[in-house]
């Protein structure tokens, strides 16, 4: 199983970023194959929410923290 594919699936798709921003770049260089860092973007109504998160840990433990952070962000936005 390719862990990078799992973590990459959580990151915003390029198509989503191009619909929100006219000019942007993403510098994403994880230390390990998987990491505790992630970015997240959501646009609802007239608001854009951008998150750059650095979770504690690297490797699989950090990736699990990223997953938890990602899921909590989704839950918070959906409950709003």
MOPAC internal coordinates of N, CA, C and O (Angstrom, degrees):
PM7 1SCF
backbone

  N    0.0000 0     0.00 0     0.00 0    0    0    0
  C    1.4585 1     0.00 0     0.00 0    1    0    0
  C    1.5302 1   108.44 1     0.00 0    2    1    0
  O    1.2310 1   120.58 1   -49.05 1    3    2    1
  N    1.2783 1   116.49 1   130.95 1    3    2    1
  C    1.4576 1   122.03 1  -179.13 1    5    3    2
  C    1.5264 1   109.12 1   -88.97 1    6    5    3
  O    1.2310 1   120.40 1   -76.57 1    7    6    5
  N    1.3448 1   116.84 1   103.43 1    7    6    5
  C    1.4699 1   121.56 1  -177.44 1    9    7    6
  C    1.5196 1   111.49 1   -61.74 1   10    9    7
  O    1.2310 1   120.06 1   146.41 1   11   10    9
  N    1.3451 1   117.49 1   -33.59 1   11   10    9
  C    1.4597 1   119.98 1  -179.22 1   13   11   10
  C    1.5212 1   110.75 1   -60.14 1   14   13   11
  O    1.2310 1   120.55 1   141.92 1   15   14   13
  N    1.3414 1   116.55 1   -38.08 1   15   14   13
  C    1.4654 1   119.37 1   179.15 1   17   15   14
  C    1.5240 1   111.25 1   -63.97 1   18   17   15
  O    1.2310 1   120.50 1   143.00 1   19   18   17
  N    1.3081 1   116.65 1   -37.00 1   19   18   17
  C    1.4671 1   120.27 1   179.22 1   21   19   18
  C    1.5198 1   110.28 1   -64.88 1   22   21   19
  O    1.2310 1   120.37 1   131.40 1   23   22   21
  N    1.3264 1   116.90 1   -48.60 1   23   22   21
  C    1.4577 1   119.68 1  -178.96 1   25   23   22
  C    1.5304 1   110.97 1   -67.80 1   26   25   23
  O    1.2310 1   120.18 1   140.88 1   27   26   25
  N    1.3192 1   117.25 1   -39.12 1   27   26   25
  C    1.4666 1   120.43 1  -179.86 1   29   27   26
  C    1.5297 1   111.07 1   -63.24 1   30   29   27
  O    1.2310 1   120.26 1   149.98 1   31   30   29
  N    1.3301 1   117.10 1   -30.02 1   31   30   29
  C    1.4587 1   120.75 1   179.25 1   33   31   30
  C    1.5228 1   111.75 1   -64.14 1   34   33   31
  O    1.2310 1   119.84 1   157.29 1   35   34   33
  N    1.3300 1   117.92 1   -22.71 1   35   34   33
  C    1.4638 1   121.43 1   179.54 1   37   35   34
  C    1.5220 1   112.44 1   -82.63 1   38   37   35
  O    1.2310 1   120.25 1   158.23 1   39   38   37
  N    1.3211 1   117.12 1   -21.77 1   39   38   37
  C    1.4640 1   120.14 1  -177.29 1   41   39   38
  C    1.5231 1   110.40 1   -75.56 1   42   41   39
  O    1.2310 1   120.28 1   -29.99 1   43   42   41
  N    1.3372 1   117.07 1   150.01 1   43   42   41
  C    1.4675 1   119.52 1  -179.96 1   45   43   42
  C    1.5310 1   111.39 1   -59.86 1   46   45   43
  O    1.2310 1   120.98 1   -40.31 1   47   46   45
  N    1.3114 1   115.72 1   139.69 1   47   46   45
  C    1.4643 1   121.25 1   178.46 1   49   47   46
  C    1.5291 1   109.68 1   -71.31 1   50   49   47
  O    1.2310 1   120.96 1   -29.52 1   51   50   49
  N    1.3107 1   115.76 1   150.48 1   51   50   49
  C    1.4635 1   120.26 1   179.74 1   53   51   50
  C    1.5255 1   111.24 1   -60.27 1   54   53   51
  O    1.2310 1   120.24 1   144.49 1   55   54   53
  N    1.3233 1   117.14 1   -35.51 1   55   54   53
  C    1.4666 1   120.60 1   178.22 1   57   55   54
  C    1.5263 1   111.20 1   -60.92 1   58   57   55
  O    1.2310 1   120.41 1   141.77 1   59   58   57
  N    1.3286 1   116.83 1   -38.23 1   59   58   57
  C    1.4618 1   120.05 1   178.76 1   61   59   58
  C    1.5260 1   110.63 1   -67.66 1   62   61   59
  O    1.2310 1   120.64 1   137.37 1   63   62   61
  N    1.3194 1   116.38 1   -42.63 1   63   62   61
  C    1.4644 1   119.91 1  -179.33 1   65   63   62
  C    1.5194 1   111.71 1   -63.94 1   66   65   63
  O    1.2310 1   120.04 1   141.32 1   67   66   65
  N    1.3285 1   117.54 1   -38.68 1   67   66   65
  C    1.4678 1   119.85 1  -179.92 1   69   67   66
  C    1.5207 1   112.50 1   -70.39 1   70   69   67
  O    1.2310 1   119.93 1   154.55 1   71   70   69
  N    1.3310 1   117.74 1   -25.45 1   71   70   69
  C    1.4693 1   119.04 1   176.10 1   73   71   70
  C    1.5181 1   111.99 1   -77.02 1   74   73   71
  O    1.2310 1   120.22 1   155.26 1   75   74   73
  N    1.3378 1   117.19 1   -24.74 1   75   74   73
  C    1.4649 1   120.90 1  -178.37 1   77   75   74
  C    1.5271 1   111.54 1   -91.25 1   78   77   75
  O    1.2310 1   120.56 1   138.69 1   79   78   77
  N    1.3474 1   116.53 1   -41.31 1   79   78   77
  C    1.4574 1   121.36 1  -174.35 1   81   79   78
  C    1.5266 1   110.45 1  -117.31 1   82   81   79
  O    1.2310 1   120.96 1   -39.27 1   83   82   81
  N    1.3219 1   115.77 1   140.73 1   83   82   81
  C    1.4629 1   118.95 1   177.09 1   85   83   82
  C    1.5339 1   110.80 1   -84.32 1   86   85   83
  O    1.2310 1   120.49 1   151.78 1   87   86   85
  N    1.3128 1   116.67 1   -28.22 1   87   86   85
  C    1.4593 1   121.09 1   179.93 1   89   87   86
  C    1.5243 1   107.69 1  -143.10 1   90   89   87
  O    1.2310 1   120.51 1   -55.38 1   91   90   89
  N    1.3214 1   116.64 1   124.62 1   91   90   89
  C    1.4632 1   120.45 1  -178.92 1   93   91   90
  C    1.5179 1   109.94 1  -160.20 1   94   93   91
  O    1.2310 1   120.86 1   -13.43 1   95   94   93
  N    1.3202 1   115.97 1   166.57 1   95   94   93
  C    1.4618 1   121.47 1   169.07 1   97   95   94
  C    1.5164 1   107.69 1  -146.70 1   98   97   95
  O    1.2310 1   120.96 1   -23.99 1   99   98   97
  N    1.3099 1   115.78 1   156.01 1   99   98   97
  C    1.4615 1   121.98 1   178.22 1  101   99   98
  C    1.5126 1   107.80 1  -126.18 1  102  101   99
  O    1.2310 1   120.65 1   -55.67 1  103  102  101
  N    1.3155 1   116.36 1   124.33 1  103  102  101
  C    1.4532 1   122.13 1   174.16 1  105  103  102
  C    1.5240 1   106.51 1  -110.88 1  106  105  103
  O    1.2310 1   120.59 1   -76.93 1  107  106  105
  N    1.3049 1   116.48 1   103.07 1  107  106  105
  C    1.4638 1   122.37 1  -176.40 1  109  107  106
  C    1.5179 1   108.29 1  -125.31 1  110  109  107
  O    1.2310 1   120.51 1   -74.96 1  111  110  109
  N    1.3188 1   116.63 1   105.04 1  111  110  109
  C    1.4572 1   121.83 1  -176.30 1  113  111  110
  C    1.5296 1   109.51 1  -129.72 1  114  113  111
  O    1.2310 1   120.00 1   -97.79 1  115  114  113
  N    1.3375 1   117.60 1    82.21 1  115  114  113
  C    1.4583 1   119.35 1  -179.52 1  117  115  114
  C    1.5276 1   111.27 1   -64.89 1  118  117  115
  O    1.2310 1   121.05 1   -34.37 1  119  118  117
  N    1.3315 1   115.61 1   145.63 1  119  118  117
  C    1.4593 1   120.81 1  -179.74 1  121  119  118
  C    1.5214 1   111.40 1   -66.92 1  122  121  119
  O    1.2310 1   120.52 1   137.08 1  123  122  121
  N    1.3241 1   116.60 1   -42.92 1  123  122  121
  C    1.4608 1   122.00 1   179.22 1  125  123  122
  C    1.5227 1   109.19 1  -110.70 1  126  125  123
  O    1.2310 1   120.86 1     4.38 1  127  126  125
  N    1.3181 1   115.97 1  -175.62 1  127  126  125
  C    1.4660 1   120.45 1   177.69 1  129  127  126
  C    1.5233 1   109.70 1   -59.07 1  130  129  127
  O    1.2310 1   120.66 1   140.92 1  131  130  129
  N    1.3161 1   116.34 1   -39.08 1  131  130  129
  C    1.4573 1   121.93 1   172.31 1  133  131  130
  C    1.5164 1   107.08 1  -123.39 1  134  133  131
  O    1.2310 1   120.00 1   -22.93 1  135  134  133
  N    1.3132 1   117.60 1   157.07 1  135  134  133
  C    1.4611 1   119.30 1  -176.97 1  137  135  134
  C    1.5169 1   111.07 1  -146.42 1  138  137  135
  O    1.2310 1   121.44 1    -4.01 1  139  138  137
  N    1.3179 1   114.86 1   175.99 1  139  138  137
  C    1.4567 1   121.61 1   178.50 1  141  139  138
  C    1.5073 1   112.75 1   -95.15 1  142  141  139
  O    1.2310 1   119.44 1  -169.68 1  143  142  141
  N    1.3103 1   118.67 1    10.32 1  143  142  141
  C    1.4647 1   122.21 1  -179.43 1  145  143  142
  C    1.5225 1   109.51 1  -105.29 1  146  145  143
  O    1.2310 1   121.18 1   -38.83 1  147  146  145
  N    1.3185 1   115.36 1   141.17 1  147  146  145
  C    1.4609 1   118.69 1   175.18 1  149  147  146
  C    1.5186 1   109.49 1  -156.00 1  150  149  147
  O    1.2310 1   120.89 1   -19.18 1  151  150  149
  N    1.2962 1   115.90 1   160.82 1  151  150  149
  C    1.4608 1   121.37 1   173.33 1  153  151  150
  C    1.5187 1   108.17 1  -122.28 1  154  153  151
  O    1.2310 1   121.20 1   -24.22 1  155  154  153
  N    1.3277 1   115.30 1   155.78 1  155  154  153
  C    1.4497 1   120.63 1  -172.35 1  157  155  154
  C    1.5238 1   108.32 1  -149.43 1  158  157  155
  O    1.2310 1   120.18 1   -40.69 1  159  158  157
  N    1.3160 1   117.25 1   139.31 1  159  158  157
  C    1.4673 1   122.34 1  -179.00 1  161  159  158
  C    1.5215 1   108.94 1  -136.63 1  162  161  159
  O    1.2310 1   121.17 1   -40.79 1  163  162  161
  N    1.3159 1   115.36 1   139.21 1  163  162  161
  C    1.4565 1   120.50 1   175.09 1  165  163  162
  C    1.5215 1   108.86 1  -142.86 1  166  165  163
  O    1.2310 1   120.81 1   -40.10 1  167  166  165
  N    1.3071 1   116.06 1   139.90 1  167  166  165
  C    1.4696 1   120.33 1   176.01 1  169  167  166
  C    1.5135 1   107.93 1  -127.99 1  170  169  167
  O    1.2310 1   121.53 1   -57.22 1  171  170  169
  N    1.3214 1   114.68 1   122.78 1  171  170  169
  C    1.4530 1   120.90 1   177.25 1  173  171  170
  C    1.5164 1   108.20 1  -139.10 1  174  173  171
  O    1.2310 1   121.35 1   -48.33 1  175  174  173
  N    1.3063 1   115.02 1   131.67 1  175  174  173
  C    1.4621 1   121.47 1  -176.21 1  177  175  174
  C    1.5237 1   108.98 1    56.26 1  178  177  175
  O    1.2310 1   119.31 1    55.38 1  179  178  177
  N    1.3204 1   118.92 1  -124.62 1  179  178  177
  C    1.4614 1   121.67 1  -178.83 1  181  179  178
  C    1.5223 1   112.43 1  -102.76 1  182  181  179
  O    1.2310 1   120.20 1  -162.57 1  183  182  181
  N    1.3255 1   117.22 1    17.43 1  183  182  181
  C    1.4611 1   120.28 1  -176.46 1  185  183  182
  C    1.5253 1   111.28 1  -117.51 1  186  185  183
  O    1.2310 1   121.38 1   -40.04 1  187  186  185
  N    1.3209 1   114.96 1   139.96 1  187  186  185
  C    1.4575 1   121.30 1   174.09 1  189  187  186
  C    1.5175 1   107.65 1  -118.70 1  190  189  187
  O    1.2310 1   120.94 1   -52.28 1  191  190  189
  N    1.3119 1   115.80 1   127.72 1  191  190  189
  C    1.4532 1   121.83 1   179.76 1  193  191  190
  C    1.5243 1   108.09 1  -111.63 1  194  193  191
  O    1.2310 1   120.74 1   -55.42 1  195  194  193
  N    1.3280 1   116.20 1   124.58 1  195  194  193
  C    1.4573 1   122.15 1  -178.95 1  197  195  194
  C    1.5196 1   108.22 1  -120.74 1  198  197  195
  O    1.2310 1   120.58 1   -50.03 1  199  198  197
  N    1.3282 1   116.50 1   129.97 1  199  198  197
  C    1.4605 1   121.44 1   179.86 1  201  199  198
  C    1.5252 1   108.53 1  -126.60 1  202  201  199
  O    1.2310 1   121.09 1   -48.04 1  203  202  201
  N    1.3100 1   115.52 1   131.96 1  203  202  201
  C    1.4577 1   122.64 1   170.01 1  205  203  202
  C    1.5203 1   105.47 1  -118.92 1  206  205  203
  O    1.2310 1   120.11 1   -69.95 1  207  206  205
  N    1.3289 1   117.40 1   110.05 1  207  206  205
  C    1.4639 1   121.40 1  -171.12 1  209  207  206
  C    1.5234 1   111.18 1  -113.32 1  210  209  207
  O    1.2310 1   121.52 1   -41.13 1  211  210  209
  N    1.3073 1   114.70 1   138.87 1  211  210  209
  C    1.4533 1   122.33 1   175.12 1  213  211  210
  C    1.5181 1   106.90 1  -122.31 1  214  213  211
  O    1.2310 1   120.66 1   -83.27 1  215  214  213
  N    1.3199 1   116.34 1    96.73 1  215  214  213
  C    1.4579 1   120.96 1  -179.91 1  217  215  214
  C    1.5226 1   110.19 1   -81.08 1  218  217  215
  O    1.2310 1   121.01 1   -26.54 1  219  218  217
  N    1.3216 1   115.67 1   153.46 1  219  218  217
  C    1.4524 1   121.02 1   178.26 1  221  219  218
  C    1.5165 1   110.28 1   -64.06 1  222  221  219
  O    1.2310 1   120.85 1   -46.71 1  223  222  221
  N    1.3136 1   115.97 1   133.29 1  223  222  221
  C    1.4562 1   120.60 1   173.89 1  225  223  222
  C    1.5116 1   113.24 1   101.55 1  226  225  223
  O    1.2310 1   122.08 1   -17.37 1  227  226  225
  N    1.3103 1   113.61 1   162.63 1  227  226  225
  C    1.4563 1   122.08 1   176.25 1  229  227  226
  C    1.5173 1   107.86 1  -129.03 1  230  229  227
  O    1.2310 1   120.77 1   -10.67 1  231  230  229
  N    1.2962 1   116.14 1   169.33 1  231  230  229
  C    1.4570 1   119.92 1   179.26 1  233  231  230
  C    1.5138 1   111.15 1    69.49 1  234  233  231
  O    1.2310 1   120.93 1    29.37 1  235  234  233
  N    1.3133 1   115.84 1  -150.63 1  235  234  233
  C    1.4661 1   121.32 1  -176.07 1  237  235  234
  C    1.5295 1   112.29 1   -62.33 1  238  237  235
  O    1.2310 1   118.17 1   136.74 1  239  238  237
  N    1.3675 1   121.09 1   -43.26 1  239  238  237
  C    1.4720 1   118.77 1   178.21 1  241  239  238
  C    1.5296 1   112.53 1   -59.71 1  242  241  239
  O    1.2310 1   119.90 1   138.70 1  243  242  241
  N    1.3380 1   117.80 1   -41.30 1  243  242  241
  C    1.4612 1   120.59 1   178.11 1  245  243  242
  C    1.5155 1   111.83 1   -66.90 1  246  245  243
  O    1.2310 1   120.76 1   142.92 1  247  246  245
  N    1.3322 1   116.16 1   -37.08 1  247  246  245
  C    1.4609 1   119.94 1   178.68 1  249  247  246
  C    1.5240 1   110.57 1   -65.11 1  250  249  247
  O    1.2310 1   120.50 1   143.28 1  251  250  249
  N    1.3194 1   116.65 1   -36.72 1  251  250  249
  C    1.4735 1   119.55 1   177.45 1  253  251  250
  C    1.5290 1   110.37 1   -66.29 1  254  253  251
  O    1.2310 1   120.14 1   141.99 1  255  254  253
  N    1.3320 1   117.34 1   -38.01 1  255  254  253
  C    1.4645 1   120.67 1   176.12 1  257  255  254
  C    1.5292 1   110.12 1   -64.88 1  258  257  255
  O    1.2310 1   120.31 1   142.10 1  259  258  257
  N    1.3213 1   117.02 1   -37.90 1  259  258  257
  C    1.4684 1   120.51 1   176.53 1  261  259  258
  C    1.5208 1   110.73 1   -61.60 1  262  261  259
  O    1.2310 1   120.63 1   137.26 1  263  262  261
  N    1.3088 1   116.40 1   -42.74 1  263  262  261
  C    1.4583 1   121.23 1   179.57 1  265  263  262
  C    1.5224 1   110.70 1   -61.35 1  266  265  263
  O    1.2310 1   120.48 1   136.05 1  267  266  265
  N    1.3198 1   116.69 1   -43.95 1  267  266  265
  C    1.4615 1   120.49 1   178.15 1  269  267  266
  C    1.5231 1   110.49 1   -63.00 1  270  269  267
  O    1.2310 1   120.32 1   134.60 1  271  270  269
  N    1.3439 1   116.99 1   -45.40 1  271  270  269
  C    1.4674 1   120.73 1   179.08 1  273  271  270
  C    1.5205 1   112.03 1   -61.57 1  274  273  271
  O    1.2310 1   120.49 1   136.89 1  275  274  273
  N    1.3100 1   116.67 1   -43.11 1  275  274  273
  C    1.4600 1   121.63 1   178.52 1  277  275  274
  C    1.5300 1   110.82 1   -60.35 1  278  277  275
  O    1.2310 1   120.87 1   132.38 1  279  278  277
  N    1.3270 1   115.94 1   -47.62 1  279  278  277
  C    1.4662 1   120.04 1  -178.32 1  281  279  278
  C    1.5281 1   111.55 1   -65.47 1  282  281  279
  O    1.2310 1   120.03 1   141.27 1  283  282  281
  N    1.3247 1   117.55 1   -38.73 1  283  282  281
  C    1.4664 1   120.06 1   177.84 1  285  283  282
  C    1.5246 1   111.31 1   -65.32 1  286  285  283
  O    1.2310 1   120.11 1   139.35 1  287  286  285
  N    1.3255 1   117.40 1   -40.65 1  287  286  285
  C    1.4642 1   119.79 1   176.89 1  289  287  286
  C    1.5218 1   111.10 1   -61.04 1  290  289  287
  O    1.2310 1   120.50 1   134.84 1  291  290  289
  N    1.3275 1   116.64 1   -45.16 1  291  290  289
  C    1.4737 1   119.70 1   178.41 1  293  291  290
  C    1.5187 1   111.46 1   -60.14 1  294  293  291
  O    1.2310 1   120.88 1   136.43 1  295  294  293
  N    1.3312 1   115.92 1   -43.57 1  295  294  293
  C    1.4693 1   119.61 1   179.76 1  297  295  294
  C    1.5150 1   111.60 1   -63.19 1  298  297  295
  O    1.2310 1   119.81 1   136.89 1  299  298  297
  N    1.3355 1   117.97 1   -43.11 1  299  298  297
  C    1.4504 1   121.50 1   179.99 1  301  299  298
  C    1.5212 1   111.98 1   -62.47 1  302  301  299
  O    1.2310 1   120.21 1   137.64 1  303  302  301
  N    1.3190 1   117.20 1   -42.36 1  303  302  301
  C    1.4680 1   120.98 1  -179.27 1  305  303  302
  C    1.5279 1   110.21 1   -68.96 1  306  305  303
  O    1.2310 1   119.98 1   139.27 1  307  306  305
  N    1.3155 1   117.65 1   -40.73 1  307  306  305
  C    1.4571 1   120.34 1  -179.52 1  309  307  306
  C    1.5250 1   111.90 1   -67.20 1  310  309  307
  O    1.2310 1   120.32 1   148.38 1  311  310  309
  N    1.3337 1   116.99 1   -31.62 1  311  310  309
  C    1.4691 1   120.37 1  -179.99 1  313  311  310
  C    1.5112 1   112.40 1   -79.26 1  314  313  311
  O    1.2310 1   120.01 1   163.12 1  315  314  313
  N    1.3194 1   117.58 1   -16.88 1  315  314  313
  C    1.4615 1   121.18 1  -176.86 1  317  315  314
  C    1.5030 1   112.43 1   -62.86 1  318  317  315
  O    1.2310 1   120.10 1   180.00 1  319  318  317

